[in-house]
C-alpha cells in the first residue's frame, strides 16, 4: 500500500499495514451500562477524601456521569477523525494513528502515551502539529505525526509474550517509523512514554532527532556529592517525589502481583475507574484533566480489557535486570508545575545532552490532556531550534 512518509513523499511498502476503525460492539456498551447500574461501593473511609485512596463521593459522581452524560460513540467519532492502522512487528500487533503533514519537509514525530493513558492523550495535539497554519501558526512548525498504542495497551493487543520492557517498545517503535518510510524522526512522551522516548535516546538510531519529554526519572544514588548542585527548587522537587511515593502503591502492586489486581479491575468498571485515580489525584488534587477525558481513557481500557497487560510493564521493568545506561541523544525537558518534577542535576548525570529545559506555571502529569497548546509550543521550540 502507499503511505505518505518523510518529506511528504508517497512511499510504497510491502509490509502488512491495514486500516483500522475504532468501533466497539453495542453489546459491550450495553454490558457496561448494566454493570454500572449494579455498582456496589465499598464502605466509605472516614472523611471520604483522597487520604485512603479513591473516595466514594468521587466515584458516585463519576458513575452517574458515565451512565447518563457520557457519549462513547461521540468519542469514537473523535478518534476516527484521524486515520488508524494496524501492523505486525515481530509477531506483535501494533495499532497507531498516522497523520502525515501536507507541508513539505515536515518533521516526523513519534508521540508516546502515558500509563494509565493511551493514544487518546494526544488527540487535541494532532491538528496543531500537522497543520499549524490552520491553528494560527507557521507552516515551518509542521510535523508528520505517528501516535502508536504501546503493545498491550488499547488496540495493540493481545500481548503475545513476556519480556515487554520500555527498551523493547523503543525498538518496536523504531521499526514502525522505518516501516512508514521515515529515515529520521524525533519522539515525545510523558510517564511511560517518557521512558520509551529515553530508551530511544539510548538506542539513538540513525537519523534520530532527539527526545522531548515531560519527565526524566533520575533519582539520588546515595552519593552525598550529588546534592552539591541542588538548588532550593531541586529540594522542593525531592519533597514532591516523597509525596508521590507515599501514594504510589500501584507501582508496588504492579511490580509484584499485576495479574492478581487485574482480576478485579477487569471485572468491574468501577474498579477500573478507581484504579486510574492518577488522572484526578496526581499532584495532590491539582489535576486539570476533565471528567469526560477521564471517562474516555477509562472506557478504552475497559472495552479493550487491557488493564492486565498494561500493568505488567512494571513487573517486567522490575525483573529485567538491565544495567542503567546513559542517554547521549539530544534531549529536551518540559516541567509542568503540578507534575513529577525532574531534578536537573540528577537528570544531567544520566542524560549528557540536555539542550532544552522549560518550566510551565500550569498543568501536571497529563499535560497533553490538560495544556495541549503548551506542549505543542514547546515541541516546536525544541525540534525547530538547532
SVG drawing of the C-alpha trace seen along z (x, -y; Angstrom):
<svg xmlns="http://www.w3.org/2000/svg" viewBox="-29 -33 60 48">
<polyline fill="none" stroke="black" stroke-width="0.4" points="0.0,0.0 1.0,-3.6 1.6,-5.9 2.9,-9.4 6.3,-9.3 9.3,-11.5 9.1,-14.9 5.6,-14.1 6.7,-11.6 4.4,-8.7 6.2,-5.6 5.4,-2.0 5.8,0.6 5.3,4.3 4.8,4.8 1.3,5.6 -0.3,2.3 -4.1,2.3 -6.6,-0.4 -8.5,-0.2 -11.6,-1.8 -12.5,-2.2 -15.9,-0.5 -16.9,1.1 -19.8,3.5 -23.1,2.3 -23.4,5.4 -20.2,4.2 -21.7,0.8 -24.9,2.4 -22.9,4.6 -21.0,1.6 -24.3,-0.1 -25.7,3.0 -22.6,3.3 -22.7,-0.4 -26.3,0.0 -25.3,2.7 -22.5,0.7 -21.6,1.6 -19.4,-0.9 -17.1,0.1 -17.7,-1.1 -16.6,-4.8 -13.3,-5.6 -13.6,-8.2 -13.8,-11.6 -14.4,-10.1 -11.5,-12.1 -8.4,-11.0 -6.3,-10.1 -7.1,-6.4 -7.4,-6.2 -10.3,-7.0 -13.2,-8.3 -16.9,-7.2 -18.1,-10.7 -15.9,-11.0 -16.8,-7.5 -20.6,-8.1 -20.5,-11.3 -18.5,-9.7 -20.7,-6.7 -23.8,-8.9 -21.9,-10.9 -20.7,-7.6 -24.3,-6.3 -26.2,-9.4 -23.8,-12.1 -21.0,-10.3 -21.3,-9.5 -18.8,-6.8 -20.0,-7.0 -19.1,-10.7 -15.6,-9.8 -15.3,-7.1 -16.2,-9.7 -13.5,-12.0 -10.9,-9.2 -11.9,-8.1 -11.4,-11.7 -7.8,-10.5 -6.6,-7.5 -5.8,-4.4 -3.8,-1.4 -2.7,2.0 0.6,3.8 2.6,6.7 6.1,6.2 8.0,9.2 4.6,11.1 3.1,8.3 0.0,6.4 0.8,2.6 -2.0,0.1 -1.2,-3.5 -2.5,-6.8 -0.6,-8.2 -1.2,-11.8 1.4,-13.0 1.5,-16.8 0.7,-18.3 3.7,-20.6 6.8,-19.6 9.8,-18.8 7.6,-18.5 9.4,-16.9 8.4,-13.3 7.4,-13.0 6.5,-9.9 4.1,-10.6 4.2,-8.0 1.4,-7.9 1.2,-7.7 0.1,-5.0 -2.8,-4.9 -3.3,-6.8 -3.5,-5.8 -3.3,-7.3 -6.2,-9.4 -3.7,-11.6 -2.7,-13.3 -5.9,-13.8 -6.0,-17.5 -2.4,-18.0 -2.5,-16.2 -4.2,-19.1 -2.0,-21.9 1.1,-19.8 0.3,-18.6 -1.4,-21.7 -0.1,-24.7 -1.3,-27.3 -4.9,-26.3 -4.3,-27.0 -2.7,-30.4 0.9,-29.1 3.6,-28.9 4.0,-26.1 7.7,-25.8 6.4,-24.4 4.7,-21.4 5.1,-17.8 4.1,-14.5 2.7,-12.6 2.7,-8.9 0.7,-8.0 1.1,-4.3 -0.5,-2.3 2.2,-0.7 1.9,3.1 -0.6,4.4 -2.5,1.1 -5.5,0.1 -5.7,1.9 -2.1,3.1 -3.4,6.4 -3.2,9.1 0.3,9.0 1.9,12.1 4.7,12.9 6.7,11.9 9.6,9.5 7.9,6.3 10.1,3.6 10.3,-0.1 13.5,0.7 11.8,3.4 8.9,1.0 11.5,-1.6 13.0,1.0 9.5,1.8 8.6,-1.8 11.8,-2.5 10.9,0.4 7.4,-1.1 8.8,-4.5 11.2,-2.8 8.3,-0.8 6.4,-4.0 9.3,-5.3 10.8,-7.8 14.6,-7.7 14.7,-10.5 12.3,-11.4 12.0,-12.7 10.0,-11.5 7.9,-12.9 6.4,-11.3 5.2,-11.5 5.3,-8.9 5.7,-5.5 6.0,-7.5 8.9,-9.4 10.6,-6.2 10.2,-4.8 11.4,-8.1 14.5,-8.0 15.2,-4.4 15.1,-5.6 17.7,-8.2 19.8,-5.4 19.3,-3.4 20.0,-6.6 19.2,-5.1 20.4,-6.6 18.7,-9.8 17.3,-10.3 16.4,-13.9 16.1,-13.7 13.6,-13.2 11.3,-15.7 9.8,-14.5 7.8,-15.8 9.9,-13.8 13.4,-12.3 13.2,-9.7 16.6,-10.2 16.9,-9.6 19.6,-10.0 22.1,-7.2 23.2,-7.7 26.4,-9.7 26.3,-12.9 28.2,-14.7 25.1,-14.6 23.4,-17.2 26.2,-19.8 24.5,-21.3 21.0,-21.2 19.0,-24.4 16.0,-25.2 13.8,-24.1 15.6,-20.8 15.0,-20.1 11.3,-21.1 11.2,-18.5 12.6,-15.9 9.8,-16.6 7.3,-16.2 8.9,-12.9 8.4,-11.8 4.7,-12.7 4.3,-10.7 6.0,-7.6 3.5,-7.9 0.5,-7.4 2.2,-5.2 1.1,-1.8 0.0,-0.8 3.7,-0.7 4.5,1.9 1.4,4.0 2.0,3.9 5.7,4.7 4.9,7.8 1.3,9.1 -0.1,7.3 -2.3,10.3 -3.9,10.5 -5.1,6.9 -6.1,7.1 -8.8,9.6 -10.9,7.0 -10.1,4.2 -11.1,6.3 -14.4,7.5 -15.6,4.1 -15.8,0.8 -15.9,-0.9 -12.7,0.8 -11.1,-0.3 -12.2,-3.9 -10.8,-3.8 -7.5,-2.2 -7.0,-5.0 -7.1,-7.6 -3.9,-9.3 -5.9,-11.2 -7.6,-13.0 -5.3,-12.8 -1.8,-13.2 -0.3,-16.4 -2.3,-16.1 -5.7,-17.2 -4.4,-19.8 -5.2,-17.8 -6.9,-19.7 -8.0,-16.5 -11.8,-16.8 -14.3,-14.1 -15.0,-13.4 -11.4,-12.9 -11.1,-10.5 -14.1,-8.5 -12.8,-8.3 -9.5,-6.9 -11.1,-4.5 -13.7,-3.3 -11.0,-2.5 -9.2,-0.3 -12.5,1.3 -13.6,2.1 -10.2,3.4 -9.7,5.3 -6.1,4.2 -5.5,3.4 -3.6,6.7 -1.2,6.3 -0.6,2.6 0.2,3.3 2.7,6.0 5.2,3.4 6.0,2.5 6.8,6.2 8.9,6.6 10.9,3.5 11.4,4.6 12.7,8.0 14.6,7.2 18.0,6.9 19.0,4.2 22.0,2.1 21.5,-1.7 22.6,-3.4 23.5,-6.9 21.4,-8.8 23.6,-10.8 20.9,-11.9 19.7,-15.5 17.1,-15.9 14.5,-18.5 12.5,-18.6 9.2,-20.4 8.4,-20.6 4.8,-21.3 4.2,-22.8 2.0,-20.0 3.8,-17.1 6.6,-14.9 9.5,-17.5 12.6,-16.3 15.7,-17.1 18.1,-18.7 21.5,-17.8 20.4,-14.1 18.9,-14.3 22.2,-15.7 24.1,-12.8 22.1,-10.3 21.4,-12.3 24.5,-14.1 23.0,-16.2 20.1,-18.2 19.8,-21.2 16.3,-22.5 14.6,-23.0 11.2,-24.8 9.0,-25.2 5.3,-25.9 3.2,-27.5 0.1,-25.5 -0.6,-21.8 0.5,-18.4 1.3,-14.8 -1.1,-14.6 -0.2,-17.9 -1.1,-16.7 -4.7,-16.5 -4.6,-19.5 -2.5,-22.0 -2.1,-20.7 -1.2,-24.1 1.7,-24.5 3.1,-21.1 2.7,-21.8 4.5,-25.1 7.4,-23.5 7.7,-20.7 8.0,-23.4 10.7,-25.2 12.7,-22.1 12.6,-20.4 12.8,-23.5 15.7,-25.2 19.2,-23.9"/>
</svg>
